[in-house]
Amino acid sequence: MKPRPKPLLGLLLGLLLGLVVVGLLWQLGVAPPDRLIFFGVLAVTIAIVELLLTQTTRRGKKRFVTSMVIAGIFGGVALTGIPETFLNTGSLSDGCTLTVTSATDEATPTDTSAFDPFDTTPDDTVSFTSSTDKVLTNWDSGLGMSIGGIPLTLWTAQRDNAAGLQEWSGEEPVQKYLDELEDQSGLQLRGTYHAFGYIHADEGDCDMAGYIRVNAEGVFATPLIIALWAAGVLLVVIVIALAVSVRRSIREAKQFAAANPTTTATGAGQTGGSAAPEVEPVGAFTEPEPKPAPEPVPTPVNEQEAVAETRVMPAADTEVLPTQNGEPATASGNEPDVPERAEEPAEPEAPEEPEEPEQRQEPKAP
């Protein structure tokens, strides 16, 4: 049994959750989707979800590292947006002026910033006055917004300015522009925007950038905001459920390894897994175990040749018997089996002393 981390799924869910968080911050008017906010939130959510769905690098280490590298790249891109979000305010070219007024606010582009935008509402009407130091003819103008540091031009127009005007004023309903955005995207939009505009003419240019916020009527004001809330809650529930599942698999794997150390060491080879059995590394101060001496190779014995079995009698078990009549001494005790030998000829008896011959009686004379 092995732990089951999910690094790639963590990358995907972290990316989706980051997009939802950026969308909510944008539509609720908390922060615009500038480069710092956009990529910074993605980096944080990917890293957090990745850690929750991995919890161990024992398996899938390469995928975990790859996901964290992607999060690091997003974080690096986010850092490049710090000047745009925190250090800079709106901008306006020299020789050009612009002042906008709503029911609740009045500002020029240079008075706005990411967290202090020009405020208005969907049913408000914005009045403006603008001017240039010199007459600009043959305009090529445009208006758009920036998302993640990427400018997106939404409206363009051309004007000859044959009358040679240098000042303009008027009123524009906010809902008019929101309806045009809805026609283009199919979404009812609210929130904070990093807006930009330009006039490129033969005599010179006027460039403008600033922040404007269309305050939502509530936290569930539009179908888009409701969908973002629902997607966020669903993603959080999925992440929590998967994190609990991963944690349970890790705990069960540890319990199984503790209960079956032998099976755990050889499990990869039996099940066809690629993981090698765990081997305790030899440390820098651990002496290696001595290798056993090689066993001697037995010498082949020729069965056809009989080898006489030789027994060596210990010296302590040898007892010399006294000899008699010149008989050789023999050892008592455990004597080796030897073949019977021919009976030794009996020792010749000593010759008997010849008896004295009987004295022969001579016959007496008659």
C-alpha positions in Angstrom: 0.0 0.0 0.0 1.4 3.4 -1.0 0.4 7.0 -0.4 -1.6 8.6 -3.2 -0.6 12.3 -3.6 -2.2 14.3 -6.4 0.3 17.0 -7.5 -1.1 17.6 -11.0 -4.7 17.8 -9.8 -3.4 20.3 -7.2 -1.9 22.4 -10.0 -5.2 22.4 -11.9 -7.5 23.1 -8.9 -5.1 25.8 -7.6 -5.2 27.6 -11.0 -9.0 27.5 -11.2 -9.3 28.6 -7.6 -6.9 31.5 -8.3 -9.0 32.7 -11.3 -12.1 32.6 -9.1 -10.5 34.6 -6.4 -9.2 37.2 -8.9 -12.7 37.5 -10.4 -14.3 38.1 -7.1 -11.7 40.7 -6.1 -12.3 42.4 -9.4 -16.1 42.3 -9.6 -16.6 43.3 -5.9 -14.4 46.3 -6.4 -11.7 45.2 -4.0 -8.7 45.3 -6.4 -8.3 45.5 -10.2 -6.9 42.6 -12.1 -3.5 44.1 -12.4 -0.3 42.1 -13.0 0.5 41.9 -9.2 -3.0 40.9 -8.2 -3.6 38.5 -11.1 -0.4 36.5 -11.1 0.2 36.9 -7.4 -3.1 35.3 -6.5 -2.5 32.5 -9.0 0.9 31.8 -7.5 -0.4 31.7 -3.9 -3.4 29.5 -4.6 -1.4 27.0 -6.7 1.2 26.7 -4.0 -1.3 26.2 -1.2 -3.5 23.7 -3.1 -0.4 21.8 -4.3 0.8 21.4 -0.7 -2.6 20.3 0.5 -3.0 17.6 -2.2 0.6 16.3 -2.0 1.6 16.4 1.7 4.6 14.1 0.8 7.2 13.9 -1.9 7.7 10.2 -1.6 5.7 9.7 -4.8 5.3 12.1 -7.7 8.2 14.2 -6.6 8.9 15.4 -10.2 5.3 16.5 -10.7 5.3 18.3 -7.4 8.5 20.2 -8.2 7.1 21.1 -11.7 3.9 22.5 -10.2 5.9 24.6 -7.6 8.2 25.9 -10.4 5.1 27.1 -12.3 3.8 28.8 -9.1 7.3 30.4 -8.7 7.2 31.7 -12.3 3.8 33.3 -11.6 5.1 34.8 -8.5 8.1 36.3 -10.3 5.8 37.9 -12.9 3.6 39.3 -10.1 6.6 41.0 -8.6 7.2 43.0 -11.8 3.7 44.6 -11.2 4.5 46.1 -7.9 5.3 49.6 -9.4 2.1 49.6 -11.3 -0.1 48.7 -8.4 1.6 50.3 -5.4 4.0 53.0 -6.6 2.2 54.6 -9.6 -1.0 56.5 -9.9 -3.0 57.4 -13.0 -1.2 59.3 -15.8 -1.9 62.0 -18.3 0.2 63.5 -21.1 1.6 67.0 -20.9 -0.6 69.6 -22.7 -3.7 67.6 -22.1 -6.4 67.8 -19.3 -9.3 65.6 -18.2 -11.7 65.9 -15.3 -14.6 63.5 -14.6 -17.4 64.0 -12.1 -20.0 61.5 -10.9 -22.7 61.7 -8.3 -20.2 60.7 -5.6 -16.8 61.6 -6.8 -14.7 64.0 -8.9 -11.1 63.3 -10.0 -8.5 63.6 -12.7 -6.6 60.5 -13.9 -3.6 61.4 -11.8 -5.7 61.5 -8.7 -6.6 57.8 -9.0 -4.8 54.6 -8.0 -5.5 50.9 -7.7 -7.0 51.2 -4.2 -8.4 54.7 -4.6 -10.2 54.7 -7.9 -12.8 57.1 -9.3 -16.2 55.9 -7.9 -19.4 55.6 -9.8 -22.5 53.3 -10.0 -24.2 51.5 -12.8 -27.1 54.0 -12.9 -24.9 57.1 -12.6 -24.1 59.6 -15.3 -20.5 60.8 -15.6 -19.7 64.3 -16.9 -16.3 65.2 -18.3 -14.3 68.2 -19.5 -11.1 68.0 -21.5 -8.7 70.2 -23.4 -5.5 70.3 -25.4 -2.8 73.0 -25.7 -2.9 72.9 -29.5 -5.3 71.9 -32.2 -5.3 68.1 -32.9 -6.7 66.9 -36.2 -7.2 63.5 -37.8 -7.7 61.7 -34.6 -7.1 58.0 -34.1 -8.5 57.5 -30.6 -9.3 54.5 -28.5 -10.5 53.4 -25.0 -9.9 50.1 -23.1 -8.8 48.5 -19.9 -5.7 46.5 -18.7 -6.0 42.9 -17.4 -2.9 41.3 -15.9 -0.7 44.1 -17.4 -2.0 43.4 -20.9 -3.9 46.3 -22.5 -7.2 45.4 -24.2 -8.7 48.0 -26.5 -12.5 48.0 -26.4 -13.6 51.0 -28.4 -11.9 52.9 -31.3 -12.9 56.0 -33.2 -11.6 58.4 -35.8 -12.3 62.2 -36.0 -11.1 64.9 -38.3 -11.7 67.8 -35.9 -12.2 70.0 -38.9 -13.5 72.8 -36.6 -10.1 72.9 -34.8 -11.6 72.5 -31.3 -9.3 72.4 -28.3 -11.9 71.9 -25.5 -14.6 69.3 -25.1 -17.2 68.5 -22.4 -20.2 66.3 -22.1 -22.0 63.6 -20.2 -22.0 59.8 -20.6 -24.3 57.3 -18.8 -22.4 54.5 -17.1 -25.0 51.9 -18.1 -24.4 52.7 -21.8 -20.9 51.3 -21.5 -21.9 48.4 -19.3 -24.4 47.4 -21.9 -21.8 47.5 -24.7 -19.5 45.4 -22.6 -22.3 42.9 -22.0 -23.0 42.7 -25.7 -19.4 41.9 -26.4 -18.8 39.5 -23.5 -22.2 38.3 -22.5 -21.5 39.2 -18.9 -22.8 41.9 -16.6 -19.7 43.5 -15.3 -19.0 45.5 -12.2 -15.8 46.2 -10.2 -12.6 48.2 -10.5 -11.0 48.7 -13.9 -7.5 50.0 -14.9 -8.8 52.1 -17.8 -6.7 53.8 -20.5 -7.4 56.1 -23.5 -5.4 57.8 -26.2 -5.7 60.3 -29.0 -3.1 60.1 -31.7 -3.1 63.0 -34.1 -0.9 64.7 -36.7 0.1 67.4 -34.3 0.8 65.3 -31.2 -0.7 62.7 -28.8 -2.7 62.6 -25.6 -2.4 59.5 -23.5 -4.4 58.8 -20.3 -4.5 56.0 -17.7 -6.5 55.8 -14.5 -8.7 53.7 -12.3 -12.5 53.7 -12.2 -14.8 51.6 -10.0 -18.3 50.7 -10.8 -19.7 49.7 -7.4 -21.8 46.6 -7.4 -25.3 46.8 -5.8 -24.4 43.9 -3.5 -22.2 40.8 -3.0 -24.7 38.9 -5.2 -25.6 41.7 -7.6 -25.0 40.0 -10.9 -25.1 36.4 -12.2 -21.4 36.5 -12.8 -20.7 37.3 -9.1 -23.1 34.6 -8.0 -21.4 32.1 -10.3 -18.0 33.1 -8.9 -19.1 32.5 -5.4 -20.6 29.1 -6.2 -17.5 28.0 -8.1 -15.3 29.2 -5.2 -17.2 27.2 -2.6 -17.3 24.1 -4.8 -13.6 24.3 -5.5 -12.8 24.7 -1.7 -15.0 21.7 -0.9 -13.3 19.6 -3.5 -9.8 20.6 -2.3 -10.7 19.8 1.3 -12.1 16.4 0.4 -9.1 15.5 -1.7 -6.7 16.7 1.0 -8.4 14.5 3.6 -8.2 11.6 1.1 -4.5 12.1 0.5 -3.9 12.4 4.3 -5.8 9.2 4.9 -3.8 7.3 2.2 -0.5 8.5 3.8 -1.6 7.4 7.2 -2.7 4.0 6.0 0.5 3.5 4.1 2.5 4.2 7.2 0.4 1.8 9.3 0.7 -0.9 6.6 4.5 -0.4 6.4 4.8 -0.7 10.2 2.7 -3.9 10.2 4.3 -5.5 7.2 8.0 -4.4 7.0 9.0 -7.4 4.8 6.1 -7.0 2.4 6.8 -3.3 2.1 10.4 -3.9 1.3 9.7 -6.4 -1.5 6.3 -5.2 -2.6 7.5 -3.2 -5.6 9.2 -6.3 -7.1 6.1 -8.5 -6.5 3.5 -6.1 -7.8 5.6 -4.9 -10.8 5.9 -1.4 -9.3 8.8 0.8 -10.2 9.6 1.9 -6.7 12.6 0.1 -5.3 12.5 -1.3 -1.7 13.7 1.0 0.9 17.3 0.5 1.8 18.8 2.2 4.8 21.8 4.2 3.4 25.2 3.7 4.9 26.1 6.9 6.6 29.5 8.6 6.5 30.4 7.2 9.9 29.0 3.7 9.5 31.4 0.9 8.9 30.4 -1.3 6.1 29.6 -4.9 7.0 32.4 -7.4 6.3 31.8 -9.6 3.3 31.6 -13.3 4.2 34.5 -15.4 3.1 33.8 -17.5 0.0 33.0 -21.1 0.7 35.7 -23.5 -0.5 35.0 -25.4 -3.6 34.7 -29.1 -2.9 37.2 -31.3 -4.8 35.5 -33.8 -7.0 36.0 -37.3 -5.8 36.4 -40.1 -8.3 33.9 -42.7 -7.2 35.7 -45.5 -9.1 38.8 -45.2 -7.0 38.4 -46.4 -3.5 40.1 -44.4 -0.9 41.2 -46.1 2.1 39.9 -44.6 5.3 42.6 -43.7 7.6 42.0 -43.3 11.3 44.5 -41.7 13.5 44.6 -43.2 17.0 45.1 -40.7 19.7 48.3 -41.1 21.6 46.4 -41.0 25.0 44.4 -44.1 24.1 47.4 -46.3 23.3 48.5 -48.8 25.9 51.4 -51.0 25.3 50.9 -54.5 26.5 53.8 -56.5 27.8 55.3 -58.9 25.4 55.8 -62.5 26.1 58.1 -64.9 24.4 59.3 -62.3 21.9 55.7 -61.5 20.8 55.4 -58.0 19.4 53.5 -55.5 21.6 50.0 -54.6 20.5 47.9 -51.6 21.5 44.7 -52.2 23.5 41.6 -50.2 23.1 40.0 -49.2 19.8 42.0 -51.1 17.3 41.5 -50.5 13.6 39.9 -53.3 11.6 42.6 -55.1 9.7 42.3 -58.2 7.6 43.2 -61.4 9.3 46.7 -62.6 8.7 48.1 -66.0 8.5 48.7 -67.9 11.7 52.2 -67.4 12.8 54.1 -70.7 13.1 54.5 -71.8 16.6 57.7 -71.1 18.3 59.8 -74.3 18.2 60.1 -75.9 21.5 63.4 -76.2 23.1 65.0 -79.7 22.4 64.7 -82.0 25.3 67.8 -83.1 27.0 68.7 -86.5 25.8 68.1 -89.2 28.3 71.1 -91.0 29.4 71.1 -94.4 27.6 70.4 -97.3 29.8 73.4 -99.1 30.7 73.4 -102.2 28.7 73.9 -105.2 30.9 76.3 -107.4 29.6 75.4 -111.1 29.7 76.9 -112.9 32.4 79.1 -115.8 31.6 77.7 -119.2 32.4 
